[in-house]
Amino acid sequence: MKCALSKMNDTMRRFDPRGGQLAFALALCAAWGCSGGSITGTPSGSGNGTAGAGGALANAGGTRANAGTGNGVSFPTAGVNAGGATSLPSGGGTSLPGAGANAGGSTPLPMGVDPLTLIPERIRRLANAEFDASVQVLTATAQSPGQAFAPDARQDGFTLNDAQRVDNVTAKQIFAAATDISAALDVTKAAPCADMTKSDACARAFIASYGQKAYRRPLSSDESAGLFTVYQTGEKGATYADGIRLVVRALINSAGFLYLTELGDGAAAATGTAVALTPYELASSLAYLVTNAPPDDQLLADALAGALATPEGRATAFWRLIGTASARDRVIRVVREWLGVDRLAITDKDATAYPAFAGLKAAMDAESVDFITSLIADSSGNIDELLSANWTKVNDPKLAQLYGASGSGRITLPTRRGILNQAAFLSVFAHASESGPVLRGVDMARRVACIDIPSPTTLNIQVIPPLPDPKKTTRERFQVHATDALCAGCHDTIDAFGFAFEEYDGMGQFRSMEAGKAVDSSVVLKAGTDFDGSYADGNALSIAMSKSAQVRTCFARHMFRASAGRSDSSVTGTEQAFLSYWQALPADQQGNILQTLLTFVQSPLFTHRRAP
Amino acid sequence: MNRNKNRRAFLRAVGAGFATLPFFRLIENSYAQSAGDMLPLKFIGMYHPHGIAAEHWVMRASDTETNFDLSYANCPLQPFDDAATYGKSFKSKIMVLEGVDLLSSANGHSTAGTILTGSRIDGSKDQPQNSSLDQFLAVEKGLGADTRLGSIALAVGTSNLTAGECLSFGPGGAPLSKIIDPSEAFKQLFAGFTAGTDPAALAKAERDRVTGQSVIDFVRADVNRLRTRLAPEEQAKLDQHLTALREIEKQFAAPASSAICTVPGKPDATQFPKLQRYNGGEPYFDAITNAHIDLLAQALACDITRFATLYMADLSYDNNPLKLPADNHGGVAHTYAASSVGSNGSPVGDGTPSTWVPLAQFNRYAYSKVARLMQKLDALGVLDSTLIYCSSDMGNPALHSTRNVPTVLAGGLNGKFKMGRRIKLQPDCPSTDLWCSENSATFTPVPNSKLLVSIAQAFGVAVNSFGTQPDTKLTTGTLAQLTG
């Protein structure tokens, strides 16, 4: 069986004018675990590169014209600010250290981009997984203390977001972790000092190199001086190693380590104008966005060479990073957080109603991870297939049995299509002892179709959940919503999504009968969507959604929210701008998960911030 | 009280699991020293899930404001009048308020965030819009500045940071991390306390202080360097970070109380091998809750902190000691079929009495934890200076109603509130329109903001409003009934 990366290769070819696809594909297969065999696809030459003449997104007049043959979105790069809409920082007079490296920093804002659509300048605290990855890179160890920290604050369901804070509890947890990490440090390896009569010089050298690694940029003189004071305190009455350890402890607690900055180089910028991220900021933003981890040496080198200043350069870096295991984990995390499937970890069932759930929970979780992995590595990587695939991957035959199949590995399931018909989704969006048509319906309406469903209480409606009744099916009990005019407005829509999945119980097990009656999963959707219609069940509805432009757009919105780390009204304009870029993708790429994530990375929304 | 009596009371109060002799002695001394003094005011916010079985909870026909019965069958409040279990009756130290409303404008499940904030929940961020009372008093008004910990937020079973799973919120309504592991709570409360006079231990403590302080100094300077580059909205993030650094710093500063109060034994972690809800933690929730309560009482008695919140979880699991259904949420709270007493008079009807009992049992369990906390605080001599505010996110849970939520105040607050009473507040709506809309002119709620204003004023803070509502009338003014 071939590793079916051909789609990926096509995609990647378009973004890699250097033609290094084969190496990329091999790397991707290694990290994503393609299902064996050789890799098809030959490196193509310049082919369909996005750079240059292809589909120009922002032409002189500010109109988008996806002209001609170009695949992917093309972002003009050079200093084309003739429109004068944006004033760019000159790059001079920077207060940041390493100014020499800023040569490539003033990424010009492409014409036609309104700086008011940019995300404001901000800082973002590392999420717990990012903290762990950063500690691991810094110390060359495998420790992950962040797993025990207070959980990440989520915004719109996503863990990467700028709402993360250092509050009293996390500060103490970080402080304790830093103490442990520094105590375990192998100083002879991390900060060797051959001549102990020159230990101060060794310490200064260590601070400069280790500090740069921790801060992901060179230290300022203030920062170095402060750390040397820390070293002296630690060393006094003790040893060189004690001093070094105290420096590491300070670094792990520092603002430079804990926060990603999106502030530019500090040059004065008028309120509301565009500010370009520095090369170091670009490298860090890209690395954490794609791999949940700090930039590697090559990415930093690329950034300093100005490579990340161009959309093509960012695409090249993106595809290189995508070939890593940490990028795979990150992409899977984004997809699962979008649909809420990751909440399986905090889902439990009444053991009386669902005795098998506890034993299958891990397999359900693995299924959604393996399915998304395989979708991207072995198949189209598109959301239409995510929603309509007639196959899945299971690592536990008992889960296959739940699906009425047998065996493990890749199994074909013609009557259980896509991720919404999988046990993980169906279990998360269900109650402890019964299915949850409203939970399922609301999640799908809001997060798959982007239909606005207000909370009942904002409408001053008293929610009366239906009472258990052994003589009625779940649908019959929940049908009450539709009979009340006040509720029907929303529930006609919610129930059409939710009832379609009534053939699955609270843990995703197929059922044709409930309470002695046949289960009715037929629905009529009339919600003003482009897939309104009559559907026999969740499979039919999933297939319809997989073909819907509205669903595709909703997917794109969520990929933006996952990437931007913000989703409230302050970035409504940014999201709109992102959609414009995304809509310039060829239609057959708009549903591609990696392509859509790349669109954000290539856009000026990634490289620029709005001055306060 | 003489010293021996103090000692007996003290020993009665100390639960198993934390027993170290020096600690006993020192606390006891602390207690004796403070006896007779007016102690600093302390505040604890507590949350219990699933609202209330109102039929068993509201005042009965024979009750009066000051003369009421808590001993009848299925009375959830019975632990407050149970000398056999808790050493004495605490009837005179509670105030039960009927008719408090949480104007969250959100689903009942997201409404815990309104209890201490008086704020609507911002649905797009799933958080309230201002800080909670404990944080307002401890951090913004500086009342927590003198203690080792400005405040502490504990929870049982869930460390998630959603509006519905938190009581404590920082500026702008940012949810604060909670501690669900009693061992971690122990660390946060007592780590850094140095016991005894062993020279080696003292030398190590001094070095820990010097090195720790050096780290904090550097980090503070680093945070401030970054802060100057930020717009005000972003600076708020670092302001919170700076506050947290001060909290760590207090661990190094030799606390005044260290002379009379030292580290208790660590909680026995084998009692709670799992902590998380939905991940096998449920069977240990009872032990976790007790350990949290016992630590909290000792921390308050040691004056380690004066502001705390405790979010209590559901007791849903197979074979739970209350013999409730394994799915307490679906099987008890949702099946509660109220009479008109529990449904604000609408629908009118008798309801299903058999469904009230399991909910009342669960409610009684929740209040038994408040009673346990009162017992411990009382024995350590700090109940009379403490106010416990215990509430839930819903009134009638089957309706997900956020009106008429069960509200119990407990403790003494140095006499600032008149305890030992049951109070019926005004109805939300006229009898002709029992579920009147919140936008209707006839809607006359008693928003919990008024209660929060009263508590803030009792702590000596001059505010006249608390919370965030579109109509500032809803957040302004006190609850006059509290002072009698």
Contacts between the chains, C-beta under 8 A, distances in Angstrom:
chain1	res1	chain2	res2	distance
A	120	B	231	6.9
A	120	B	233	7.7
A	120	B	234	8.0
A	121	B	230	7.4
A	121	B	231	6.4
A	121	B	234	7.2
A	122	B	230	8.0
A	122	B	234	5.5
A	123	B	226	6.9
A	123	B	230	6.7
A	123	B	234	5.8
A	123	B	237	6.5
A	123	B	238	7.8
A	125	B	237	7.4
A	149	B	177	7.9
A	150	B	159	5.7
A	150	B	161	7.4
A	150	B	177	3.1
A	150	B	178	6.9
A	150	B	179	8.0
A	151	B	159	5.3
A	151	B	160	6.0
A	151	B	161	6.4
A	151	B	177	7.9
A	152	B	161	7.8
A	153	B	161	4.8
A	153	B	174	7.6
A	153	B	175	6.5
A	154	B	126	8.0
A	154	B	161	7.2
A	154	B	162	7.8
A	155	B	125	6.8
A	156	B	124	7.8
A	163	B	125	7.5
A	163	B	174	7.1
A	165	B	170	7.2
A	165	B	174	5.6
A	165	B	237	5.8
A	165	B	240	5.3
A	165	B	241	7.3
A	166	B	237	7.8
A	166	B	240	6.7
A	166	B	241	4.2
A	166	B	244	5.6
A	167	B	170	6.3
A	167	B	174	7.5
A	167	B	176	5.0
A	167	B	177	5.3
A	167	B	240	5.9
A	167	B	244	5.9
A	168	B	149	7.7
A	168	B	150	7.1
A	168	B	151	7.4
A	168	B	152	8.0
A	168	B	176	7.0
A	168	B	177	7.6
A	168	B	243	7.2
A	168	B	244	4.7
A	168	B	247	4.9
A	169	B	153	7.2
A	169	B	176	6.9
A	169	B	177	3.7
A	169	B	178	7.1
A	169	B	179	6.2
A	169	B	188	7.1
A	170	B	177	5.3
A	170	B	244	7.5
A	171	B	241	6.9
A	171	B	244	3.4
A	171	B	245	6.5
A	171	B	247	6.8
A	171	B	248	6.0
A	172	B	187	7.9
A	172	B	188	5.9
A	172	B	244	7.5
A	172	B	247	7.2
A	172	B	248	6.0
A	175	B	215	7.7
A	175	B	248	5.4
A	176	B	187	7.4
A	178	B	215	7.7
A	220	B	225	7.8
A	222	B	221	7.6
A	222	B	225	6.6
A	223	B	222	6.9
A	223	B	225	7.5
A	226	B	218	4.8
A	226	B	221	5.6
A	226	B	222	7.0
A	227	B	218	6.6
A	229	B	214	7.2
A	229	B	217	7.9
A	229	B	218	7.1
A	230	B	214	5.2
A	230	B	215	6.6
A	230	B	218	5.1
A	233	B	210	6.4
A	233	B	211	6.2
A	233	B	214	3.9
A	234	B	211	5.8
A	234	B	214	7.1
A	237	B	207	7.7
A	238	B	207	7.8
A	246	B	211	5.5
A	246	B	214	6.7
A	246	B	215	6.8
A	249	B	211	7.8
A	249	B	215	5.5
A	250	B	214	7.5
A	250	B	215	4.7
A	250	B	218	4.6
A	250	B	219	6.5
A	253	B	215	5.9
A	253	B	219	4.7
A	254	B	218	7.1
A	254	B	219	5.5
A	254	B	222	4.7
A	255	B	219	7.0
A	255	B	222	4.5
A	255	B	223	4.5
A	255	B	225	7.4
A	255	B	226	4.6
A	255	B	238	7.3
A	255	B	241	7.4
A	256	B	222	6.1
A	256	B	226	7.6
A	259	B	226	6.7
A	261	B	226	7.3
A	261	B	229	7.8
A	263	B	229	5.6
A	263	B	230	7.5
A	266	B	229	6.3
A	345	B	278	7.8
A	345	B	279	7.4
A	346	B	160	7.3
A	346	B	276	7.4
A	346	B	277	7.0
A	346	B	278	4.8
A	346	B	279	7.3
A	347	B	278	5.8
A	348	B	277	7.4
A	348	B	278	3.7
A	348	B	279	7.4
A	350	B	316	7.9
A	350	B	325	7.6
A	350	B	326	4.8
A	350	B	327	3.9
A	350	B	330	7.2
A	350	B	331	7.6
A	351	B	318	5.2
A	351	B	326	6.0
A	352	B	318	7.2
A	352	B	325	8.0
A	352	B	326	5.5
A	352	B	327	7.9
A	353	B	327	7.4
A	431	B	327	7.7
A	431	B	330	5.5
A	432	B	316	7.3
A	432	B	326	7.9
A	432	B	327	4.2
A	432	B	329	6.6
A	432	B	330	5.5
A	433	B	327	4.8
A	433	B	330	5.3
A	433	B	331	7.1
A	434	B	330	7.2
A	455	B	106	6.1
A	455	B	107	5.5
A	455	B	123	6.1
A	456	B	107	7.1
A	457	B	104	7.4
A	457	B	105	6.1
A	457	B	106	5.7
A	457	B	107	5.6
A	457	B	108	7.6
A	457	B	400	7.6
A	457	B	402	7.2
A	458	B	105	5.7
A	458	B	106	7.5
A	458	B	123	7.2
A	460	B	437	4.5
A	460	B	438	5.7
A	460	B	439	7.0
A	462	B	399	5.2
A	462	B	400	7.4
A	462	B	401	6.1
A	462	B	435	6.0
A	463	B	107	7.2
A	463	B	108	7.5
A	463	B	399	6.7
A	463	B	400	4.4
A	464	B	398	6.8
A	464	B	399	5.6
A	465	B	334	5.2
A	465	B	398	6.6
A	465	B	400	7.3
A	467	B	334	7.5
A	467	B	335	6.2
A	467	B	337	6.8
A	467	B	398	7.9
A	468	B	330	7.7
A	468	B	334	7.9
A	468	B	335	6.3
A	567	B	124	7.3
A	568	B	124	5.0
A	568	B	125	6.1
A	569	B	124	7.0
A	612	B	230	7.9
A	612	B	231	3.3
A	612	B	232	8.0
A	612	B	233	7.9
A	612	B	234	7.9
